[in-house]
């Protein structure tokens, strides 16, 4: 038995790539991040935010198609950045009055 090799180049299988998320899922994660940052802001508003939280904020902004946020110097500033991203990305639906 001989094995036939296809001459057509097929793309390599995709591994370790998460399925695309919906906008609502990303906005929910952004709200969760906002809650965490709010807690940190209430505990110590002068502390410099953790690098991982800044990177998380940037990643979510990128997923939502928002411009890259500037680096926040403290937790209240980071919270304002998150709220601004959320408002711009989340206020796409109009209110319906019954």
C-alpha positions in Angstrom: 0.0 0.0 0.0 1.4 3.3 -1.0 0.4 6.6 0.6 -0.7 9.3 -1.8 0.5 12.8 -1.0 -1.6 15.7 -2.0 0.2 18.4 -4.0 -2.3 21.0 -3.0 -1.0 23.0 -0.1 -3.5 22.7 2.7 -3.4 25.1 5.7 -2.0 23.5 8.9 -4.6 22.6 11.5 -5.5 25.4 13.9 -4.5 24.5 17.4 -4.7 26.4 20.7 -6.7 29.2 19.2 -9.9 30.1 21.0 -13.1 30.4 19.2 -14.1 34.0 18.3 -16.1 35.7 21.0 -19.2 37.8 20.7 -19.2 41.5 21.4 -21.5 40.8 24.4 -18.9 38.4 25.8 -16.1 40.9 25.5 -18.2 43.6 27.0 -19.1 41.3 29.9 -15.4 40.6 30.5 -14.7 44.4 30.4 -17.4 45.0 33.1 -15.7 42.3 35.2 -12.4 43.9 34.8 -14.0 47.3 35.7 -15.3 45.7 39.0 -11.8 44.4 39.9 -10.2 47.8 39.1 -12.9 49.6 41.2 -12.0 47.4 44.2 -8.4 48.3 43.8 -9.2 52.0 43.4 -11.2 51.9 46.6 -8.4 50.1 48.5 -5.6 52.4 47.3 -6.2 55.1 44.7 -2.6 56.1 44.4 -1.0 52.8 43.6 0.2 52.2 40.0 -1.9 49.5 38.3 -0.5 46.1 37.7 1.0 45.6 34.3 -1.3 42.6 33.7 -4.4 44.7 34.2 -3.1 47.4 31.8 -2.4 44.7 29.2 -5.8 43.1 29.8 -7.5 46.5 29.2 -5.6 47.0 26.0 -6.5 43.5 24.7 -10.2 44.0 25.4 -10.1 47.5 23.7 -8.4 45.9 20.7 -11.1 43.1 20.5 -13.8 45.8 20.6 -12.1 47.7 17.8 -11.4 50.7 20.1 -8.2 52.7 19.9 -5.4 51.7 22.2 -5.9 53.3 25.5 -3.1 55.3 27.1 -1.3 53.9 30.1 -3.0 54.9 33.4 -0.9 56.0 36.3 -3.3 54.9 39.0 -6.4 52.8 39.5 -9.0 55.6 39.3 -7.5 56.7 36.0 -7.6 53.1 34.7 -11.2 52.8 35.8 -12.0 56.0 33.8 -10.3 54.4 30.8 -12.4 51.2 31.1 -15.6 53.2 31.5 -14.8 55.3 28.4 -14.1 52.1 26.4 -17.3 50.5 27.7 -19.4 53.6 26.8 -18.0 53.9 23.3 -18.2 50.1 22.6 -21.4 49.3 24.5 -23.7 52.1 23.6 -24.5 50.9 20.2 -28.1 49.9 21.0 -30.9 52.4 21.1 -33.4 52.5 23.9 -36.9 51.3 23.1 -39.7 53.0 25.0 -42.9 50.9 25.1 
